[in-house]
Amino acid sequence: MIGLINYGMGNLHSVAKALEKVGGSVELVSDAEKLNSYDRIVLPGVGAFRDCIGALKDTGMDAALKDVLASGTPFLGICLGMQILMDVSHEFGRHPGLGLIPGAVKPFPEQHSERGFKIPHMGWNDVVLSSEKTPHPVLEPLAGQQVYYVHSFCCMPENPEHLLGVCSYGDFPFAAAIGRDNIVAVQFHPEKSQRAGLALLEAFLQWHP
């Protein structure tokens, strides 16, 4: 059973439908005390970092999520659900994250839009997996595929080992996927990425970290 975290934000319906399409059984979970009863956890995200972390803290979901992930439960973060894993975000101020992946969330360079690259970065783009190490099993189906992005801020992990996939918007590279141990997270939206996104979600269901 997959626990899809409901904190009052995000495109829960489309994520749930995509997970169900690849064979997952999904329940929306908003009670922090129930989080440890699921086999896998998914944190979707659309909206502002400050509002998301505030909602998680108000419900006690932040502490519950840390406990569950420390126990080894497989976790997938999507878009803002990836960014919230970092130490801090610089989106509209400075806001602490969950601190599960060391690093920061930062905007695209100021001059990027002046050079003709519209912000947010929106549309189909690549996920480049490292040629120097074995691809992460959840990301392996994406080799040579494009996925759908919608974001104005990017994750900058401190540890190169936590960087699982990259993308470039113009000449600016950013983290497309990060993770460690039982945690994997992506900046793009699998539920909007058609066949490639479904392949990733299916791989997540089959992943045994």
C-alpha positions as CSV (number, residue, x, y, z in Angstrom):
1,M,0.0,0.0,0.0
2,I,1.3,3.4,-1.0
3,G,0.8,6.4,1.3
4,L,0.3,9.6,-0.8
5,I,0.9,12.5,1.6
6,N,-2.0,15.0,1.6
7,Y,-0.9,18.3,3.1
8,G,-3.6,20.4,1.4
9,M,-1.4,21.2,-1.7
10,G,-0.4,19.4,-4.8
11,N,-2.0,17.5,-7.7
12,L,-3.0,14.4,-5.6
13,H,-5.6,13.1,-8.0
14,S,-3.3,12.8,-11.0
15,V,-0.5,11.3,-9.0
16,A,-2.8,8.8,-7.5
17,K,-4.3,7.8,-10.9
18,A,-0.8,7.4,-12.4
19,L,0.3,5.1,-9.5
20,E,-2.8,3.1,-9.8
21,K,-2.3,2.7,-13.5
22,V,1.0,0.9,-13.0
23,G,-0.5,-1.4,-10.3
24,G,-0.2,0.5,-7.1
25,S,-2.8,0.6,-4.3
26,V,-3.0,4.2,-3.1
27,E,-4.4,5.9,0.0
28,L,-4.3,9.6,0.8
29,V,-2.7,10.1,4.2
30,S,-3.1,13.3,6.2
31,D,-2.8,11.8,9.7
32,A,0.9,11.7,10.7
33,E,0.3,8.8,13.1
34,K,-0.7,6.6,10.2
35,L,2.3,7.3,8.1
36,N,4.2,4.3,9.4
37,S,1.5,1.8,8.2
38,Y,2.4,2.1,4.5
39,D,4.8,0.1,2.4
40,R,5.9,3.1,0.4
41,I,5.5,6.9,0.7
42,V,5.0,9.5,-2.0
43,L,5.2,13.2,-1.4
44,P,3.8,15.2,-4.4
45,G,4.1,19.0,-4.5
46,V,2.8,22.1,-6.3
47,G,3.0,25.5,-4.7
48,A,5.4,27.5,-2.5
49,F,8.1,25.9,-0.3
50,R,7.1,28.0,2.7
51,D,3.5,26.9,2.6
52,C,4.4,23.2,2.1
53,I,6.9,23.0,5.1
54,G,4.4,25.0,7.2
55,A,1.6,22.5,6.5
56,L,3.9,19.5,7.2
57,K,5.0,21.0,10.5
58,D,1.4,22.0,11.5
59,T,0.2,18.4,11.1
60,G,3.4,16.8,12.6
61,M,4.0,15.1,9.2
62,D,7.5,16.5,9.1
63,A,8.7,14.5,12.2
64,A,6.6,11.5,11.2
65,L,8.2,11.5,7.7
66,K,11.7,11.6,9.1
67,D,10.9,8.7,11.4
68,V,9.4,6.6,8.7
69,L,12.3,7.2,6.3
70,A,14.8,6.4,9.0
71,S,13.1,3.0,9.3
72,G,13.9,2.3,5.6
73,T,10.5,2.8,3.9
74,P,10.9,3.5,0.2
75,F,10.1,7.2,-0.6
76,L,9.5,9.2,-3.7
77,G,9.4,13.0,-3.8
78,I,7.9,14.8,-6.7
79,C,8.8,18.4,-7.7
80,L,8.2,20.5,-4.5
81,G,8.3,17.1,-2.7
82,M,11.9,16.9,-3.8
83,Q,12.8,20.4,-2.8
84,I,11.4,20.0,0.7
85,L,14.1,17.3,1.4
86,M,16.8,20.0,1.3
87,D,18.3,21.9,4.2
88,V,17.0,25.3,3.1
89,S,15.1,27.1,0.4
90,H,15.6,30.6,-0.9
91,E,12.2,30.9,-2.4
92,F,10.6,34.1,-1.3
93,G,12.9,34.4,1.8
94,R,14.8,31.8,3.6
95,H,13.0,28.7,4.9
96,P,14.3,25.6,6.5
97,G,13.5,22.2,4.9
98,L,13.5,18.7,6.2
99,G,17.3,18.4,6.0
100,L,17.2,14.9,4.7
101,I,19.5,15.7,1.7
102,P,22.2,18.3,2.4
103,G,21.9,21.3,0.1
104,A,19.8,24.3,-0.9
105,V,16.9,25.2,-3.2
106,K,17.8,28.3,-5.3
107,P,16.3,30.2,-8.2
108,F,17.5,30.1,-11.8
109,P,20.1,32.9,-12.4
110,E,18.5,36.3,-12.6
111,Q,19.9,36.9,-16.1
112,H,18.4,33.7,-17.4
113,S,15.0,35.3,-18.3
114,E,16.8,38.3,-19.7
115,R,18.6,35.9,-22.1
116,G,15.3,34.6,-23.4
117,F,14.8,31.6,-21.1
118,K,11.3,32.0,-19.6
119,I,10.8,31.3,-15.9
120,P,9.3,29.0,-14.8
121,H,11.1,26.3,-16.8
122,M,8.1,24.6,-18.3
123,G,7.9,21.7,-20.8
124,W,9.7,18.6,-22.0
125,N,13.3,18.2,-21.3
126,D,16.0,15.6,-20.6
127,V,17.1,13.5,-17.6
128,V,20.8,12.8,-18.0
129,L,22.0,9.9,-15.9
130,S,25.7,9.6,-14.9
131,S,27.8,7.5,-17.2
132,E,30.3,7.0,-14.4
133,K,28.0,5.0,-12.1
134,T,25.2,2.5,-12.3
135,P,21.9,4.3,-12.9
136,H,19.5,4.4,-10.0
137,P,16.9,1.5,-10.5
138,V,14.0,3.9,-10.3
139,L,15.5,6.2,-12.9
140,E,16.9,3.6,-15.2
141,P,13.7,3.5,-17.4
142,L,14.3,7.2,-18.3
143,A,17.5,6.6,-20.2
144,G,17.1,8.5,-23.5
145,Q,13.6,9.7,-22.6
146,Q,12.2,13.2,-21.9
147,V,10.0,14.2,-19.0
148,Y,7.8,17.2,-18.1
149,Y,9.1,20.0,-15.9
150,V,7.3,23.0,-14.3
151,H,9.5,24.9,-11.8
152,S,11.2,28.2,-11.0
153,F,13.6,26.9,-8.3
154,C,16.3,24.1,-8.4
155,C,17.9,21.8,-5.9
156,M,21.6,22.2,-5.3
157,P,22.8,19.1,-3.3
158,E,26.1,19.4,-1.5
159,N,27.2,15.8,-1.9
160,P,27.7,14.7,-5.6
161,E,26.7,11.2,-4.6
162,H,23.2,12.5,-3.9
163,L,22.9,13.8,-7.5
164,L,21.2,11.0,-9.5
165,G,20.3,12.8,-12.7
166,V,20.7,16.3,-14.2
167,C,19.0,18.5,-16.8
168,S,20.0,21.8,-18.4
169,Y,17.8,24.7,-19.1
170,G,19.7,26.6,-21.7
171,D,23.3,26.4,-20.4
172,F,22.3,26.2,-16.7
173,P,22.5,22.6,-15.3
174,F,20.3,21.6,-12.3
175,A,19.4,18.5,-10.4
176,A,16.7,16.5,-12.1
177,A,16.8,13.7,-9.5
178,I,18.4,13.3,-6.1
179,G,18.5,10.6,-3.5
180,R,20.2,8.4,-1.0
181,D,19.4,5.0,0.6
182,N,15.7,4.6,0.5
183,I,15.0,8.1,-0.7
184,V,14.6,9.1,-4.4
185,A,13.1,12.3,-5.6
186,V,12.6,14.0,-9.0
187,Q,12.2,17.7,-10.1
188,F,9.9,16.8,-13.0
189,H,6.3,15.4,-12.9
190,P,6.1,11.7,-13.6
191,E,2.3,12.0,-13.7
192,K,2.6,14.4,-16.6
193,S,5.4,12.6,-18.4
194,Q,3.3,10.0,-20.2
195,R,5.0,6.7,-20.9
196,A,8.3,7.7,-19.4
197,G,6.7,8.9,-16.2
198,L,4.6,5.7,-15.8
199,A,7.8,3.6,-16.3
200,L,9.5,5.5,-13.4
201,L,6.5,5.0,-11.1
202,E,6.4,1.3,-12.0
203,A,10.1,1.0,-11.2
204,F,9.5,2.8,-7.9
205,L,6.9,0.2,-7.0
206,Q,9.3,-2.6,-7.7
207,W,12.3,-0.9,-6.0
208,H,13.7,-2.7,-2.9
209,P,16.5,-0.4,-1.5
